[in-house]
């Protein structure tokens, strides 16, 4: 082995030993474990857990609800609003039926219905519904809601009754509606799913 190779080997060994020495060091002490408070009397290791605030877990009672919306309509009146207002208004209002994205219909305030002709349907209403004030729901509320939408803003409420023939539409009895259309229309299903029913007895346009 020549002298130059021997020197190279010795230098490598020195570097390895130096790196091993640098790699050592004092271990970082771990945080003390949290211990439970002693259950008995006398000494013991105190708990390191955060002290209890002593308050109740029940959230504070609030008397208001804040809702974010893109448009401030200045009212919660269903006949005076549209657009994204329906997102929250439909949480506290019901329609005759609901239509899914695929066109499937689900009865809500209407229990069932049948078509007499392409422009004439008979709607049977639920008889077990009351409004939040205790008033009983019936066909008069549906007819009142239709008229309120007809008299409302043309860009919001009037499209919800655009298929209705008001001259012929009437009540058969307290829970049956004889509903006539101006002409056969597939839009009629949207009408029933976008028209929240109002309580005729307590409704006020000024306070709605």
C-alpha positions, 0 to 999 in steps of 0.5 A: 500500500503506498503512502498516499493511499494510507494517508487518505484512509487515515483522514477518512477515519478521522472524519467519521469519528468527528461526525460521530462525536458531533451527532451526540448531545443532550436529549431534549426533555419531554413535557411532563405528563398530565396527571389526575388530581389525587382522589384522597387526602394528603400529598400527591402530584398536582394536576397540570390540566387546565382549571375548569371555568366553573361555567355551564356547557349550555350555550348562551341563549340568544333572541336573534338569528343572523342570516347572510344573503346577497340581497336585502329584501327588507321583509320575510313576506314570501309574496314579496321576495325571491331568489336566494331568500327562498333558501331560508324562507322555505325553512319555515314555510311549506308548499303544496308539493316539492319537486326534486331535480329529476322531476320527482314529486313529493306531497307536502301540504297536498296529500294527493291529487288527480288530473281530471283533464290536461288543464284541470286537477283536483288537489286533496289537502292534508287535514292534520296541519296547523300553522305555528299560531295554532290556526288550522290549515285548509283550502281557504289558505291556498286560495288566499295565497294564490290571490296574494301572489297574483296581486304581488310583484310581477317579478317575484310572486306573479310567476308562481300563479302564472298557470292558474285560471282564477275564474274557474279555480275554487274550493270543493270542500274544506280540504279539496281544491278544484284547480284549473289551468289556463292551458296545459303546462309543465310549469304547473309543477314548479308553481306548486313547489314554489308557492309557500302557503300563507295563513289567511286569518293572521296574514298582514302585508305590513307585518309579514 
